[in-house]
Amino acid sequence: MYLNTGWIGGTLYLFLVLTTLVLGLKLVLGDRGGDGVIAVPVAASFGMALEGAVIDTDHWRYFYLIMAMVWGWPWHAAPGSAHDHSAKWSERGDLNSRPPVPQTGALTGLRHAPTSR
């Protein structure tokens, strides 16, 4: 990287990769009670960063995409954002509010538990 961009560009690239790894570790270790999906792009960025110690990664477009996933994760599910899944996604309520059947599916044809009358 230093041969392509010089001292400033190489140092900034190294800083970007290292801060991405630190941010990813903070996100994975701080995701208690979450779904843990952030571990996937963080593990991929760790693997590519380790491979980048042997092979240059400055032209790997997907490496930049995975780093962007790690950097964009804190804003993905921020409270009040468009991706906040705790909010109701539809104004329309369910037409059948009975509890679901344990054996639902295409074979049974059941969607909700029958009511005992």
Protein Blocks (a to p, Z undefined) as FASTA:
>chain_A
ZZmnojmlmmmmmmmmmmmmmmmmmmmmmmghiaolmmmmmmmmmmmmmmmmmpccklmm
klmmmmmmmmmmmmmmgghiaklmkbcfbfbdcfblcdcdfkgcjknopabdcddZZ
